[in-house]
Every structure is written in structure tokens, then in C-alpha cells.
Amino acid sequence: ATERVRFYTCRMGKTADRLLTEATQLFADRGYEGTSVRAICTAAEANVNAVSYHFGGKKGLYAAVLRSMGDDRLASAQRILGAPPSNRTELETRLLLFAEETLATLLAAPGPLIILFAEFQQGFRNCGPEAVEGLAEQNRVVIEFLQGAADAGLLRSSADLDIVAGAFNERLNNQVMHADRIHTLYGDSIKNPEYRAHWTRQTIDLMLYGAAKPA
């Protein structure tokens, strides 16, 4: 996975980077069908053949948008959670760092997440499973980190770590996707840095220890 990320990053030039940036915004705003190659190239100030040259066509560019998000999240998970925690403080601190970095990144650029949610709803009809390999690998890094914590006696042996990791990722994604609606309904959201810090800590605490009072 690391070699794939490195190759993909190295082959991106200025034109390809502009295409990726503008395509992300257009796909998020208009959807796959509503976005034309000409519109992407116009927004990126690129030749109309640039999409085919750099990405092999519209589908390739669309998949690259999702791959870029997955690769970024995978790199973050590998850097922060790549080794097992040695104690409870380290377990909590590293999960907090990963959650805070993920939320900040998604809030700064929510386009790829909007596209990902649309693809989930449509059964990934516009791209293949390889487009989300990075996200799947990122989830595995989280699971392995939690497994390391379980092996160190920091988590219940009965905990299903696949479900724990999945719930963790889903909660991060959903809070970003629905931040505006949550703010309208409840008067605050993770867009507020103070509330985001509180929400993140509470989420980690709930994920690791639950809400029940210890017996």
C-alpha cells in the first residue's frame, strides 16, 4: 500500500493536481453524471484532453478523487496508529490524535467524503472497489491498533474490534457529513473547535469504556 501511495503521489503534476482539485468540487456539487470533462478542464484551465492524458478518462479521475482521500487517511493512520500502544494513556492519546487529524482534514475539504457517501448510496456504480482500497486499509490499521491494545490487556477480550473500528470511522464521517444539520438542530457542531475537542474526547471515551458505571 505504501508503494502504491508513493507512486501515485509522484506521478501527480501541477495540471493533474488542478484537475483533481476542481473535479473534486464539481463531482461533490453536481455528482458524477452532472459533471462533464469539459467543465472540469475549464475550471482547471487545462486542455480538454488533459483528463484522458493524466487519468485515462472521467472514470479514472473520479476514482482518483476517492483514492486520494483513502491514501491520505491511510497515511495518517499508519503514522499515528502504526504501532501498538503500550499503556492506557497512549491508547487514548493516539486515538484522539487520529480522530482530531481526520476531522480537521475532512472539514477543510469535505468534497471527497460527499462523493464517497454518494457512491455508497448508488452501490459504487461509477467506480470499482480499488478506488476505496486506501480506506479499507486504513480501517485495518485501526483494527490492528485496537488488537494490539487488546493483546496488552487494555481492552475487553470479548470486544468485536471490527465493529469497534467501523463504528469509530462511521462516527467521524457522519459528524462531518451532517455538521451543518446538527448545528441547525442542536445549536453546535464539530465545526466549533471547542465543541469538536469535547466531542472527540467523549467519543473516544465512549468507544473504549462505554457509558455504564463500572460494577
Secondary structure, DSSP 8 states (H G I E B T S, - for coil): -HHHHHHHHHT--HHHHHHHHHHHHHHHHHTTTT--HHHHHHHHT--TTHHHHHHSSHHHHHHHHHHHHHHHHHHHHHHHHSS--SSHHHHHHHHHHHHHHHHHHHHH--HHHHHHHHHHHHTS-SS-GGGGHHHHHHHHHHHHHHHHHHHTT-S-TT--HHHHHHHHHHHHHHHHHTHHHHHHHHS--TTSHHHHHHHHHHHHHHHHH-SS---
